[in-house]
């Protein structure tokens, strides 16, 4: 039987899409869905040396995809909006303070009645 060259072939265990054949035996390097990794479970010792079946070579060697980099930029808003927001916040605080000061004022009312200007006794009228 002709020796198969080293490369990626369909995984004979069926657990992954592809497994790497070293040219002499199967390795624990595997690939599925475009990402590569290491199979933590050892293959059956009898199957390790069994060469890949002809025609099972990977159409394109699996390569790990580089991580996608996303750059987030934030557009700076105008200073006008910030200034208006700060002014409105200050006005709201001043109004709140004024309301609270009026509510916490002295609740007692002056109930003392001033004495009359003169202390003369009332006059009585005859006839009645």
C-alpha beads as a LAMMPS data file, in Angstrom:
LAMMPS data file: protein, C-alpha beads

128 atoms
127 bonds

1 atom types
1 bond types

-500.0 500.0 xlo xhi
-500.0 500.0 ylo yhi
-500.0 500.0 zlo zhi

Masses

1 110.0

Atoms # bond

1 1 1 0.000 0.000 0.000
2 1 1 1.307 3.479 -0.855
3 1 1 2.255 5.661 2.049
4 1 1 0.000 8.711 2.443
5 1 1 1.786 12.068 2.754
6 1 1 1.538 14.045 5.970
7 1 1 -1.443 16.390 6.119
8 1 1 -5.007 16.896 7.236
9 1 1 -7.468 14.106 6.506
10 1 1 -11.002 13.251 7.529
11 1 1 -10.895 12.177 11.184
12 1 1 -11.144 8.372 11.264
13 1 1 -12.779 8.491 14.720
14 1 1 -15.604 10.720 13.444
15 1 1 -15.348 12.970 16.491
16 1 1 -13.866 15.885 14.534
17 1 1 -13.937 17.077 10.951
18 1 1 -10.213 16.513 10.382
19 1 1 -7.195 14.943 12.087
20 1 1 -3.527 15.383 11.222
21 1 1 -1.662 12.421 9.715
22 1 1 2.101 12.704 10.344
23 1 1 2.957 10.407 7.438
24 1 1 3.382 7.483 9.829
25 1 1 0.513 7.778 12.323
26 1 1 -2.416 9.909 13.440
27 1 1 -1.636 12.769 15.819
28 1 1 -3.885 14.295 18.460
29 1 1 -4.148 17.550 16.434
30 1 1 -7.740 17.946 15.255
31 1 1 -9.895 20.508 13.513
32 1 1 -13.617 21.241 13.400
33 1 1 -15.471 24.286 12.138
34 1 1 -12.275 26.057 11.072
35 1 1 -10.611 25.971 14.488
36 1 1 -7.822 23.616 15.466
37 1 1 -7.084 22.026 18.792
38 1 1 -5.825 18.949 20.576
39 1 1 -7.899 15.822 21.152
40 1 1 -7.621 15.035 24.896
41 1 1 -8.679 11.395 24.340
42 1 1 -6.035 9.064 22.904
43 1 1 -6.949 7.049 19.819
44 1 1 -7.169 3.275 19.881
45 1 1 -3.556 2.032 19.549
46 1 1 -4.517 -0.234 16.613
47 1 1 -6.104 2.697 14.737
48 1 1 -3.199 5.126 15.320
49 1 1 -1.059 3.480 12.635
50 1 1 -3.862 2.810 10.128
51 1 1 -3.271 5.193 7.201
52 1 1 -5.957 7.533 5.985
53 1 1 -8.262 6.309 3.267
54 1 1 -7.485 7.650 -0.198
55 1 1 -9.542 10.687 -1.133
56 1 1 -10.082 11.806 2.480
57 1 1 -7.567 14.651 2.408
58 1 1 -8.905 17.969 3.627
59 1 1 -9.874 20.195 0.679
60 1 1 -7.864 23.004 2.224
61 1 1 -5.640 22.649 5.285
62 1 1 -7.626 23.806 8.309
63 1 1 -6.169 26.951 9.789
64 1 1 -7.145 28.678 12.911
65 1 1 -8.968 31.878 12.099
66 1 1 -7.397 34.993 13.619
67 1 1 -9.490 36.681 16.254
68 1 1 -11.602 39.447 14.806
69 1 1 -10.608 42.854 16.094
70 1 1 -13.384 45.345 16.611
71 1 1 -12.488 48.963 17.094
72 1 1 -15.103 51.088 18.790
73 1 1 -14.975 54.795 18.227
74 1 1 -17.150 57.334 19.913
75 1 1 -18.076 60.537 18.208
76 1 1 -17.601 63.554 20.406
77 1 1 -20.788 65.491 20.941
78 1 1 -20.965 69.235 20.819
79 1 1 -20.094 71.218 23.909
80 1 1 -23.387 73.061 23.548
81 1 1 -25.402 70.020 24.635
82 1 1 -23.188 69.486 27.654
83 1 1 -23.461 73.127 28.712
84 1 1 -27.258 73.112 28.400
85 1 1 -27.425 69.914 30.455
86 1 1 -25.278 71.369 33.236
87 1 1 -27.338 74.578 33.340
88 1 1 -30.604 72.631 33.562
89 1 1 -29.191 70.494 36.365
90 1 1 -28.145 73.595 38.328
91 1 1 -31.592 75.175 37.879
92 1 1 -33.264 71.972 39.076
93 1 1 -31.054 71.889 42.181
94 1 1 -31.771 75.552 43.016
95 1 1 -35.532 75.025 42.639
96 1 1 -35.381 71.914 44.820
97 1 1 -33.467 73.759 47.527
98 1 1 -35.975 76.643 47.468
99 1 1 -38.909 74.247 47.808
100 1 1 -37.287 72.371 50.672
101 1 1 -36.453 75.595 52.495
102 1 1 -40.085 76.754 52.277
103 1 1 -41.343 73.410 53.545
104 1 1 -38.956 73.308 56.463
105 1 1 -39.713 76.881 57.584
106 1 1 -41.228 77.691 60.959
107 1 1 -44.720 76.181 60.983
108 1 1 -45.913 78.211 63.968
109 1 1 -48.043 81.223 63.245
110 1 1 -48.154 84.318 65.376
111 1 1 -51.418 83.831 67.349
112 1 1 -50.887 86.554 69.845
113 1 1 -53.451 89.288 69.594
114 1 1 -52.369 92.792 70.234
115 1 1 -54.180 94.406 73.144
116 1 1 -56.599 97.207 72.295
117 1 1 -55.157 100.648 72.128
118 1 1 -57.198 101.823 75.125
119 1 1 -58.122 100.021 78.278
120 1 1 -61.338 101.842 78.948
121 1 1 -64.349 99.826 79.924
122 1 1 -67.022 99.569 77.308
123 1 1 -69.839 101.999 77.602
124 1 1 -73.229 100.705 78.458
125 1 1 -76.314 102.010 76.883
126 1 1 -79.501 102.644 78.802
127 1 1 -82.597 100.850 77.995
128 1 1 -81.709 97.498 77.728

Bonds

1 1 1 2
2 1 2 3
3 1 3 4
4 1 4 5
5 1 5 6
6 1 6 7
7 1 7 8
8 1 8 9
9 1 9 10
10 1 10 11
11 1 11 12
12 1 12 13
13 1 13 14
14 1 14 15
15 1 15 16
16 1 16 17
17 1 17 18
18 1 18 19
19 1 19 20
20 1 20 21
21 1 21 22
22 1 22 23
23 1 23 24
24 1 24 25
25 1 25 26
26 1 26 27
27 1 27 28
28 1 28 29
29 1 29 30
30 1 30 31
31 1 31 32
32 1 32 33
33 1 33 34
34 1 34 35
35 1 35 36
36 1 36 37
37 1 37 38
38 1 38 39
39 1 39 40
40 1 40 41
41 1 41 42
42 1 42 43
43 1 43 44
44 1 44 45
45 1 45 46
46 1 46 47
47 1 47 48
48 1 48 49
49 1 49 50
50 1 50 51
51 1 51 52
52 1 52 53
53 1 53 54
54 1 54 55
55 1 55 56
56 1 56 57
57 1 57 58
58 1 58 59
59 1 59 60
60 1 60 61
61 1 61 62
62 1 62 63
63 1 63 64
64 1 64 65
65 1 65 66
66 1 66 67
67 1 67 68
68 1 68 69
69 1 69 70
70 1 70 71
71 1 71 72
72 1 72 73
73 1 73 74
74 1 74 75
75 1 75 76
76 1 76 77
77 1 77 78
78 1 78 79
79 1 79 80
80 1 80 81
81 1 81 82
82 1 82 83
83 1 83 84
84 1 84 85
85 1 85 86
86 1 86 87
87 1 87 88
88 1 88 89
89 1 89 90
90 1 90 91
91 1 91 92
92 1 92 93
93 1 93 94
94 1 94 95
95 1 95 96
96 1 96 97
97 1 97 98
98 1 98 99
99 1 99 100
100 1 100 101
101 1 101 102
102 1 102 103
103 1 103 104
104 1 104 105
105 1 105 106
106 1 106 107
107 1 107 108
108 1 108 109
109 1 109 110
110 1 110 111
111 1 111 112
112 1 112 113
113 1 113 114
114 1 114 115
115 1 115 116
116 1 116 117
117 1 117 118
118 1 118 119
119 1 119 120
120 1 120 121
121 1 121 122
122 1 122 123
123 1 123 124
124 1 124 125
125 1 125 126
126 1 126 127
127 1 127 128
